[in-house]
Amino acid sequence: MELSRRTFTALAGTAALGLALAGSGGAATGPQGPRVVPTGPPPPPPEADGRRHRVTYDRHSLLVDGARLVLWSAEVHPFRLPSPSLWRDVLQKLRAHGFNAVDVPVPWNVHSPAPGVHDFTGVRDLNRFLSVAAEERLYVVLRPGPYLGADLDAGGLPGWLTAAPGAARTDDPEYLRHAEAWLAAVDAVAVRHLYTAGGGTVLLYRLEGGRPAPAGDPGARAHRARLQAKVRADRIDVPVLDDEGFTGGDGPPTAGLAAGAGGAADAWGGPLPGGEGYARVRETHDAVHERRRHLAALADRVTVHHTGMGFGGTSWGWLPGPGVPTSYDYGAVLDEGRRPAANMAAVQQLGHLVRTVPDLARLEADGDGEERAADGRLTVRRLVNRDTGARFLVVRNDTDEEVRAPLPGTGVEVPVTVAAGDAKLLAANLRLGHRKLAYTTAQPMLSVSTGRQDVAVFVGRHGETAQLALDCEKQPGADRADTEPAWAYDRGRLNVVSPLGVGGLSRVLVKDGDAETPLVLLFADDETALRLWTYETPAGPLVVYGPAMLRSAELRDSVLHLTGDVTVETGVEVWGPRGVAEVTWNGEPVPTYVGRARSRVREGLMPAVRAVALPALDGWRCRTENPESEPDFDDSAWTVARRTTSHSTTPVPEGGPVLFADDYGFHHGDVWYRGRLEDLGDVRSVALSYGAGAQGMLLAWLDGRPLGAHRMPAPDEDTAARGTWTATARFAVPGALRTPGEHVLSVLVRPMQHAGTEPGENAHKAARGLVAVEFAGGDRAVEWRIRGAADPERVTGPYNNGGLYGERRGWHLPDHDDRRWRVVELPRAERRQGVSWYRTRFRLGFEPELDASVGLTLEDDPRRAYRVQIFLNGWNLGQYVNDVGPQHTFVLPNGILRTRGANTLALAVLSDGTTPSGPGTVRLTLLDAARGGIPVEPVDPPGR
């Protein structure tokens, strides 16, 4: 809930009345020695400070310079956001929402277009990303594979490796030679950013992905050992993990590092989420799901948390794995449009808690596992920090109705409310700065000391009532800055009660009594808590309430400079270090006064972001292609398919030749085949066998006449994870073409992506493209020529372009001259087998301070069978399959999208000719808009 006029007016009112309640010297890594490290303040936020740091661990937690650290990490895929400026935006949002670390996969296939070539320039600039992470004071868990999984083409292995000798993910010398060269290239960048050496914030290094190496597979285990030795030889001296945990010794509890936690990938057609795509994923992986999952990890005393996907982004071009569409939203806490999702509330609350309450770093079980509450409907797990005496309860409600019940024997002296199917964390005997919490029925969110006061936040579901008690030998004073809370002192305890979410934030100021330092108690529901921010400055931490996001805070002299985002009309309230006399917001001075809860409050409200107008997409021009289907097309420069052997796992047909696209260097995108043969007099049909990923497709022509098309079926629940699909398409040869003389058989295959692979499987080497051709009526000698994508382009890399005629001629590029193309209007309804291109231009003129996320939405009658490859300013931003789905909106990332200038949109429409094809409705969609953001640099189009 935003700060209302009522709330901010109340802050300036008269004194409130209390209402009586009714009923390292040098770098070091590895396990910590025998010395016991007690609970204490966490290490300060990391930075590239040029100093040596010690990174160790014991059975409880990581230890940074001898201080216990609970790692709260979100996975970020910078390669799925090809706009380096926006990397800072994502990292700032994650840090603001409570994360202190990011888990960063580095995919081999994105950086290596050819053997021995490792490209870290432009949108692949790993050095830049790691530098930004350090500037934003986030730890990094670096994950360079070599195999990643992560729903990537070939699981992250490069395309050229599909045609190379050697068994992947084993101790095969050929594979290890390439894998070690890759690690050497990554490590040369990473070693400059190690936290141990003070060059950056890389804290942990994680090898491989997928399942752990089987115990009975010596080759796979030798492969892991070889990679670990390589990493150490490259001077990576931070702790190293693999899928079995920390290498070289026992580590802290690592269940939170399990891959795949939080969210889920969506398959073509959306069989798992019922065809509704990520909207359904978000329903099943909502805030309740996230809260239960993460609280279970806390109850298991996990202190190295991989919380799941922080930002998945876009699998642009031909980057996705074989079973997933373009969007890799994944149900992440930041969606593909860079907006906080509904499940962010649970993750943010716990992130701030583990970062600001050090007691959670050294917990022990306090009891014999799960216990049932008195009425049997609630499950309780008890934890204790024996250093501090703090106690925590993870309370879970597995019923389908709200439960309010007492928890006898836990120290919580009043009934506790837990929503249906939900869970919450309660605390008792916990220090809140200079005072002690006896117990609470609301979940603590953060506790900091700033300026001349302590600040503690408690959260829960909207409409619940929070009750807490503070141990106080002397009766303190208590003021409320809002009308909702109430308090009473009785027999050494100050009891406070407050409804959650009513009127926004509720504030109670506790003063005098046992401590001279006041304590500000803040009560919020989930929505309100998403407007609460904490930020560490050299002068001390601060807490900010109101804006949609706080990006940075800096105290210079007596002026506190805040930057952040505003979406709706809101105020700003700050609890900050001593000496703050003035406040600025995004560079502009804001008038403030001192509120009743010892905060500095903006006078009046900041206005909402203005409505954003998007232009209509019109002025379309069209041109058809696939001249490759015509018999007189000049294919003399194409590659002749002469190979007779292959390293593929797919057998070569007896007598050959090898037709597999990868064997001829065509690893991504569409591939054309043209075969010349003599005398079709007795040939009744042709059978074309091909291999593909999900939604693979084949189209065939004979002497320019369409023979028909074949497509792989949409995945269902049983086949959604299948990496490779094979099929044989049989086409009758028309009688008019059964003649002597030369004939040309033309075939276009959309092979989709390569399968991932487990150790020793080599599934990534399964053939893509044509596999075999047979003729009914007699064998025919055929000379095959093949053509796919051009060599990888410098700006976009190997995943942008395929082998369509228009791609090879630059029809997708912004500077292509389309003035002779036919002028058309959308929607279209043409029936044609093959490819048609549509181009238009549009201009945006967003205000400089506006951060707007824009998508492209395509919609049509789902009975129409066609697909669209989307190009914005030359960047291949994904594939739309009209009759399968589930994706209809494609994010256009700022930087590639010119928000203050001209843009070129090109659509390559591939149709099988069985139905009218589109495009149908094509429009720009505003996904989000905020006043704030960060400066965005334009990303070069291909060819620059």
LINKAFEN-V363573 format. One record per run of one state. SS is the DSSP state (H for helix, E for strand, C for the rest). FROM is the first residue (numbers start at 0). TO is the last residue. Records with the same first field share a line. If there is no record, write none. Layout:
SS = FROM-TO + FROM-TO
This chain:
C = 0-3 + 11-26 + 28-29 + 31-52 + 57-60 + 64-65 + 69-69 + 76-76 + 80-82 + 96-99 + 105-106 + 111-120 + 124-124 + 135-137 + 145-150 + 156-157 + 163-171 + 194-200 + 207-216 + 233-237 + 242-243 + 246-253 + 257-265 + 270-276 + 284-285 + 299-302 + 311-312 + 314-318 + 320-322 + 324-325 + 327-332 + 334-338 + 340-342 + 356-356 + 361-362 + 365-369 + 372-376 + 384-389 + 397-401 + 405-414 + 418-421 + 432-433 + 440-441 + 450-451 + 460-463 + 471-475 + 480-484 + 490-491 + 499-499 + 501-502 + 504-504 + 511-516 + 529-530 + 537-538 + 545-547 + 556-557 + 566-568 + 570-571 + 575-580 + 585-586 + 590-590 + 594-598 + 602-604 + 606-618 + 624-625 + 629-637 + 640-659 + 664-669 + 678-683 + 692-695 + 702-703 + 711-723 + 732-733 + 737-740 + 750-761 + 765-767 + 776-781 + 787-791 + 793-795 + 797-803 + 808-820 + 824-828 + 830-831 + 845-848 + 859-864 + 872-873 + 881-887 + 892-892 + 894-895 + 897-898 + 912-915 + 917-919 + 931-943
H = 4-10 + 77-79 + 83-95 + 107-110 + 121-123 + 125-134 + 152-155 + 158-162 + 172-192 + 217-232 + 254-256 + 267-269 + 277-283 + 286-298 + 343-355 + 357-360 + 525-528 + 626-628 + 660-663 + 734-736 + 762-764 + 804-807
E = 27-27 + 30-30 + 53-56 + 61-63 + 66-68 + 70-75 + 100-104 + 138-144 + 151-151 + 193-193 + 201-206 + 238-241 + 244-245 + 266-266 + 303-310 + 313-313 + 319-319 + 323-323 + 326-326 + 333-333 + 339-339 + 363-364 + 370-371 + 377-383 + 390-396 + 402-404 + 415-417 + 422-431 + 434-439 + 442-449 + 452-459 + 464-470 + 476-479 + 485-489 + 492-498 + 500-500 + 503-503 + 505-510 + 517-524 + 531-536 + 539-544 + 548-555 + 558-565 + 569-569 + 572-574 + 581-584 + 587-589 + 591-593 + 599-601 + 605-605 + 619-623 + 638-639 + 670-677 + 684-691 + 696-701 + 704-710 + 724-731 + 741-749 + 768-775 + 782-786 + 792-792 + 796-796 + 821-823 + 829-829 + 832-844 + 849-858 + 865-871 + 874-880 + 888-891 + 893-893 + 896-896 + 899-911 + 916-916 + 920-930
